[in-house]
Amino acid sequence: MKKFSRTKLYNELLTNTLKDLSEKYHVNYAKFSAFCHQNNIPIPGSKYRMYLKMNRDVTGLVEPLPTAKNDIIYFETEDDKDTDIASELKDLNDSQKIKQIEQVLANFKYSSKKPLSNKVKNFKKSVKEWEESNPGDIHMSKSQNSWKIFRQKKCLDYIEY
């Protein structure tokens, strides 16, 4: 588990790219980006980087760091998942508290992905059902489909009964 100060991380993001910092701290870029967004740390955009390289004024492009309850934040890395919690808490010297913390952490589930809303889930389900019921139309664009319907209607107009 890596420990960060929000203000220090924000100041580092103003001088370095997110990619450089993820390499510096040996963490996954995508997860580190999601971590910054979850902890409300603004990441400067490409226009800021370009102005910085050109030594132009970037004061209007800098988004201030929003306030938070805690300045210290923790990022869980892949190699930290197998570490023993008791060894991390050895400074507590209270076995009862260590057991309580272990229980809470064992039940805690953290996901960097936000769950999909019901609207999106229902839409995905309807698209999947439509693809299964119309296997020939999956790769057809709207214009091709419209043209196909137009031709069918014109052909039906010429057919005499």
Backbone bond lengths (Angstrom), bond angles and torsions (degrees), N, CA, C in turn:
res aa  C-N    CA-C-N  psi(-1)  N-CA   C-N-CA  omega(-1)  CA-C   N-CA-C  phi
1 M - - - 1.436 - - 1.525 108.14 -
2 K 1.326 115.54 130.26 1.458 120.08 179.83 1.514 109.69 -102.35
3 K 1.306 115.25 138.82 1.458 122.51 -177.74 1.528 108.28 -104.27
4 F 1.335 116.10 130.76 1.451 121.24 -179.41 1.520 109.96 -128.96
5 S 1.308 114.83 151.51 1.454 121.56 167.66 1.524 106.00 -98.20
6 R 1.322 117.69 130.59 1.468 121.09 -177.76 1.533 110.75 -59.50
7 T 1.327 116.71 -44.72 1.460 119.64 -177.53 1.531 111.21 -67.18
8 K 1.331 116.72 -40.56 1.466 119.67 178.90 1.530 110.17 -65.11
9 L 1.323 116.95 -43.02 1.464 121.07 179.09 1.522 110.56 -63.97
10 Y 1.327 116.98 -41.46 1.467 121.36 177.70 1.528 110.64 -61.58
11 N 1.337 116.86 -45.12 1.465 120.46 179.32 1.524 111.55 -64.85
12 E 1.323 116.80 -35.50 1.465 120.05 176.76 1.526 111.14 -67.74
13 L 1.342 116.72 -35.69 1.466 120.40 178.17 1.522 111.74 -67.41
14 L 1.326 117.57 -25.05 1.456 120.52 178.07 1.522 111.95 -73.99
15 T 1.329 116.60 -24.18 1.462 119.63 -178.98 1.527 113.03 -106.32
16 N 1.331 117.64 -25.83 1.467 122.15 -178.45 1.520 109.90 -121.89
17 T 1.317 115.96 160.50 1.461 119.78 175.95 1.525 109.27 -81.38
18 L 1.317 115.86 161.39 1.463 121.26 178.06 1.531 110.19 -62.54
19 K 1.326 116.18 -36.22 1.469 120.61 178.99 1.531 110.37 -63.26
20 D 1.333 116.29 -44.15 1.470 119.90 178.73 1.530 111.18 -61.96
21 L 1.316 116.68 -41.64 1.471 119.69 -179.84 1.521 112.03 -68.79
22 S 1.337 117.11 -37.51 1.464 118.74 178.76 1.530 110.12 -65.89
23 E 1.330 117.40 -34.37 1.463 119.84 175.85 1.527 111.11 -72.39
24 K 1.323 115.76 -37.82 1.462 120.08 179.68 1.523 111.60 -62.24
25 Y 1.332 116.87 -43.22 1.456 121.50 -177.87 1.527 113.09 -92.65
26 H 1.321 117.63 1.78 1.469 123.42 177.97 1.532 111.90 57.39
27 V 1.319 115.26 52.17 1.459 121.12 177.59 1.523 109.22 -127.74
28 N 1.311 115.82 158.12 1.459 122.48 179.40 1.532 109.64 -65.08
29 Y 1.339 116.65 132.50 1.466 121.62 -176.66 1.525 112.17 -60.15
30 A 1.328 117.43 -49.83 1.466 121.20 -176.60 1.525 111.10 -63.98
31 K 1.322 116.65 -42.57 1.470 119.95 179.32 1.524 111.14 -68.42
32 F 1.323 116.47 -35.13 1.465 120.74 178.87 1.526 110.40 -68.19
33 S 1.322 116.48 -38.68 1.464 121.71 176.48 1.533 110.23 -62.90
34 A 1.340 116.23 -47.07 1.466 120.76 178.27 1.531 110.45 -62.02
35 F 1.315 116.70 -38.46 1.466 122.47 178.65 1.526 110.51 -61.08
36 C 1.327 117.14 -43.85 1.472 121.09 179.18 1.531 110.60 -64.16
37 H 1.321 116.96 -41.86 1.466 120.42 179.27 1.531 111.15 -66.30
38 Q 1.318 116.91 -40.44 1.465 120.36 -179.59 1.520 111.71 -65.73
39 N 1.318 116.55 -32.71 1.462 120.70 -179.24 1.523 111.90 -94.36
40 N 1.320 116.28 14.50 1.463 123.10 173.62 1.528 112.22 58.60
41 I 1.339 115.41 45.46 1.459 121.36 176.68 1.525 106.94 -108.21
42 P 1.345 118.02 112.56 1.467 119.55 -177.89 1.524 111.84 -68.23
43 I 1.322 115.55 138.63 1.460 122.26 178.88 1.523 107.55 -107.73
44 P 1.337 117.67 120.01 1.464 119.95 -179.50 1.530 111.62 -61.26
45 G 1.321 115.53 144.65 1.463 121.13 -177.23 1.519 113.14 -86.70
46 S 1.332 114.69 -174.26 1.465 120.82 -176.73 1.531 111.82 -68.86
47 K 1.335 117.34 -32.94 1.463 120.05 178.75 1.528 110.21 -63.41
48 Y 1.332 116.87 -39.63 1.461 121.63 176.77 1.527 110.10 -61.14
49 R 1.339 116.22 -45.87 1.474 120.88 -179.41 1.532 110.79 -62.12
50 M 1.334 116.08 -42.18 1.458 120.41 -178.87 1.539 110.02 -64.75
51 Y 1.328 116.82 -45.67 1.466 120.29 178.83 1.523 110.83 -63.26
52 L 1.313 116.86 -36.26 1.466 121.65 179.42 1.526 110.27 -64.39
53 K 1.345 116.90 -42.91 1.467 120.87 178.75 1.526 111.55 -66.08
54 M 1.323 116.44 -32.92 1.465 120.84 -178.24 1.526 112.17 -87.75
55 N 1.328 116.86 5.24 1.467 123.11 -179.13 1.529 112.16 55.99
56 R 1.318 116.38 39.28 1.460 122.12 176.69 1.514 109.19 -97.59
57 D 1.316 116.30 166.65 1.462 122.67 -178.69 1.533 109.56 -70.03
58 V 1.337 116.78 124.39 1.466 121.59 -177.73 1.530 112.05 -113.55
59 T 1.317 117.97 12.45 1.464 119.96 -175.50 1.525 112.43 -62.30
60 G 1.321 118.77 -35.73 1.462 120.72 179.21 1.508 113.51 -75.98
61 L 1.326 117.34 -14.61 1.464 121.92 -176.89 1.522 113.08 -96.40
62 V 1.322 116.84 -8.02 1.460 121.02 -176.79 1.520 109.33 -89.83
63 E 1.319 115.51 122.02 1.467 121.57 176.15 1.525 107.78 -89.96
64 P 1.332 118.54 126.63 1.469 119.66 -178.16 1.531 111.82 -67.54
65 L 1.313 114.48 153.27 1.467 120.90 178.61 1.519 109.80 -73.98
66 P 1.341 117.86 120.10 1.468 119.71 177.40 1.525 111.11 -67.01
67 T 1.311 115.51 151.49 1.463 119.55 -179.98 1.529 109.95 -74.43
68 A 1.319 114.81 153.39 1.467 121.47 178.53 1.521 108.28 -143.61
69 K 1.343 115.02 162.71 1.469 119.70 179.49 1.520 111.18 -62.85
70 N 1.337 115.86 -48.88 1.462 121.10 -177.16 1.518 110.14 -114.57
71 D 1.331 115.31 137.20 1.456 119.73 176.42 1.527 110.65 -85.93
72 I 1.312 117.55 -23.44 1.463 121.85 -178.73 1.530 108.74 -91.14
73 I 1.327 116.18 127.88 1.463 122.38 178.47 1.522 108.64 -129.42
74 Y 1.335 115.80 156.44 1.462 121.24 -176.25 1.525 109.73 -122.69
75 F 1.324 115.00 138.22 1.456 121.86 178.23 1.522 108.44 -118.08
76 E 1.328 116.20 122.32 1.461 120.55 -179.09 1.521 109.44 -86.42
77 T 1.318 116.36 122.54 1.461 121.35 178.37 1.519 109.66 -97.00
78 E 1.329 115.84 166.19 1.464 121.31 -177.46 1.527 111.93 -62.74
79 D 1.333 117.32 -39.19 1.462 119.47 -177.50 1.522 112.59 -76.25
80 D 1.333 117.62 -11.96 1.464 121.00 179.21 1.517 113.26 -85.40
81 K 1.322 118.51 -13.67 1.457 121.24 -174.06 1.524 112.60 -64.47
82 D 1.324 117.23 -27.82 1.458 120.36 -176.61 1.523 113.17 -96.58
83 T 1.328 117.88 2.96 1.461 119.13 -178.34 1.517 110.40 -73.65
84 D 1.302 115.38 153.75 1.457 122.02 -179.77 1.527 109.03 -82.86
85 I 1.305 116.49 127.01 1.462 121.50 -177.85 1.522 110.87 -65.86
86 A 1.307 116.86 -37.62 1.469 120.46 -178.70 1.527 110.97 -60.89
87 S 1.334 117.48 -37.34 1.463 119.32 179.26 1.529 111.21 -68.91
88 E 1.332 116.72 -29.95 1.462 120.48 177.41 1.528 111.00 -72.17
89 L 1.324 117.17 -29.13 1.465 121.86 -176.39 1.523 113.11 -102.91
90 K 1.304 117.56 21.32 1.468 120.61 -175.29 1.530 113.41 -63.22
91 D 1.338 117.34 -21.07 1.459 120.20 -179.59 1.527 113.06 -76.10
92 L 1.333 117.51 -12.52 1.459 120.22 -178.26 1.531 113.14 -69.28
93 N 1.302 117.64 -36.47 1.466 123.39 -179.35 1.522 113.21 59.38
94 D 1.305 117.43 26.59 1.464 121.52 178.25 1.524 107.16 -136.17
95 S 1.322 116.31 103.45 1.468 120.47 -174.61 1.524 112.30 -64.14
96 Q 1.329 117.04 -32.67 1.472 120.76 179.18 1.533 110.44 -63.46
97 K 1.328 117.35 -46.39 1.467 121.15 179.54 1.524 110.93 -65.91
98 I 1.323 116.29 -38.20 1.464 120.01 179.28 1.528 110.13 -62.14
99 K 1.338 117.16 -42.48 1.469 120.64 178.93 1.529 111.15 -64.76
100 Q 1.332 116.70 -40.84 1.458 120.18 178.29 1.533 111.40 -62.98
101 I 1.310 115.89 -44.22 1.467 120.24 179.35 1.524 110.46 -64.60
102 E 1.331 117.18 -41.00 1.465 120.72 177.78 1.522 111.17 -60.70
103 Q 1.333 117.30 -40.78 1.467 120.97 179.26 1.525 111.17 -64.43
104 V 1.316 116.26 -45.47 1.472 120.17 -179.60 1.529 110.34 -63.59
105 L 1.319 117.40 -44.82 1.462 120.81 -179.20 1.526 112.30 -67.82
106 A 1.316 117.37 -31.62 1.460 120.46 178.80 1.527 110.99 -67.97
107 N 1.333 117.08 -33.05 1.467 121.34 179.86 1.524 112.79 -86.72
108 F 1.329 117.46 -13.48 1.466 121.63 -177.40 1.520 110.11 -78.98
109 K 1.320 116.11 127.43 1.463 120.92 177.88 1.521 107.97 -119.16
110 Y 1.315 114.97 121.05 1.463 120.93 -179.26 1.516 108.69 -110.68
111 S 1.309 116.09 132.23 1.458 120.89 177.50 1.514 108.69 -129.19
112 S 1.322 116.51 129.73 1.455 119.82 178.67 1.522 111.18 -77.16
113 K 1.343 116.73 -15.67 1.458 120.36 178.99 1.522 109.45 -94.33
114 K 1.320 114.94 135.45 1.453 119.07 175.82 1.523 108.17 -84.35
115 P 1.336 118.16 143.16 1.465 119.51 179.51 1.530 110.51 -67.85
116 L 1.324 115.53 149.29 1.453 120.50 179.52 1.524 110.09 -71.05
117 S 1.318 115.37 148.17 1.457 119.20 176.97 1.525 108.75 -73.33
118 N 1.332 116.52 162.54 1.463 120.91 -179.56 1.526 111.62 -62.65
119 K 1.328 117.45 -34.92 1.466 120.66 178.57 1.533 110.72 -61.81
120 V 1.315 115.96 -44.96 1.463 120.15 -179.02 1.522 110.08 -67.94
121 K 1.334 117.41 -41.65 1.464 120.58 178.24 1.524 110.92 -60.05
122 N 1.342 116.59 -45.93 1.469 120.59 179.50 1.520 111.53 -64.82
123 F 1.333 117.14 -38.98 1.458 120.17 178.57 1.524 110.93 -64.38
124 K 1.335 116.84 -45.71 1.472 120.22 178.49 1.520 110.65 -60.13
125 K 1.326 116.13 -41.00 1.459 120.78 179.87 1.528 110.26 -64.18
126 S 1.340 117.70 -42.85 1.469 120.51 179.87 1.522 111.50 -66.32
127 V 1.327 117.82 -37.11 1.465 121.04 177.63 1.518 109.96 -65.00
128 K 1.318 116.86 -43.17 1.466 121.00 179.79 1.532 110.74 -62.98
129 E 1.338 116.20 -43.49 1.468 120.18 178.39 1.527 110.71 -63.17
130 W 1.336 116.77 -40.54 1.463 120.57 179.72 1.533 110.31 -65.04
131 E 1.327 116.86 -42.02 1.468 120.23 179.06 1.524 111.30 -63.11
132 E 1.330 116.81 -37.57 1.464 120.00 179.18 1.526 111.53 -70.52
133 S 1.319 117.55 -35.98 1.471 120.02 -179.13 1.529 112.68 -82.03
134 N 1.337 118.60 -19.72 1.467 123.02 179.83 1.524 110.32 -127.64
135 P 1.318 118.17 69.77 1.466 119.38 -174.39 1.528 113.75 -66.59
136 G 1.328 118.49 -25.75 1.466 120.21 -178.84 1.510 113.26 -78.81
137 D 1.319 118.04 -19.71 1.461 121.21 -175.10 1.519 113.89 -97.18
138 I 1.304 118.04 4.17 1.468 120.94 -173.70 1.524 111.55 -61.61
139 H 1.324 117.61 -44.39 1.463 120.43 -173.63 1.524 112.37 -99.09
140 M 1.309 117.86 13.39 1.445 120.60 -178.27 1.530 109.43 -94.22
141 S 1.317 115.85 130.57 1.461 119.21 179.37 1.518 110.09 -77.10
142 K 1.328 116.76 169.71 1.456 120.62 -178.62 1.519 111.07 -63.27
143 S 1.338 116.79 -40.56 1.466 119.12 -177.65 1.527 110.70 -67.08
144 Q 1.345 116.50 -39.74 1.464 118.82 177.99 1.524 110.32 -65.13
145 N 1.320 116.34 -41.86 1.457 120.82 -179.41 1.533 110.10 -64.61
146 S 1.328 117.83 -42.45 1.461 121.91 178.81 1.524 110.47 -62.83
147 W 1.322 117.03 -42.40 1.464 121.55 179.23 1.527 110.77 -63.97
148 K 1.337 115.88 -40.28 1.462 120.42 179.06 1.529 110.49 -62.48
149 I 1.323 117.45 -43.74 1.467 121.51 179.17 1.525 109.86 -65.38
150 F 1.330 117.38 -41.42 1.459 121.74 179.30 1.529 110.54 -60.09
151 R 1.329 116.82 -45.20 1.471 120.47 -179.98 1.519 110.55 -64.19
152 Q 1.330 116.94 -40.98 1.466 119.58 179.84 1.525 110.62 -62.49
153 K 1.318 117.60 -41.04 1.464 120.80 179.38 1.516 110.93 -65.92
154 K 1.323 117.54 -41.02 1.465 120.96 179.76 1.528 110.11 -65.65
155 C 1.338 115.76 -39.87 1.467 118.80 179.00 1.521 110.78 -64.71
156 L 1.325 116.54 -37.59 1.472 120.01 -179.98 1.527 110.13 -67.54
157 D 1.338 117.14 -29.72 1.467 120.03 179.23 1.529 110.89 -67.33
158 Y 1.326 117.64 -32.45 1.462 121.01 -177.16 1.528 113.74 -85.09
159 I 1.316 116.74 -14.79 1.454 119.91 -179.23 1.531 108.61 -79.07
160 E 1.309 115.48 126.31 1.463 120.09 177.55 1.517 109.24 -101.10
161 Y 1.283 114.91 140.78 1.472 119.94 -178.76 1.475 110.28 -101.41
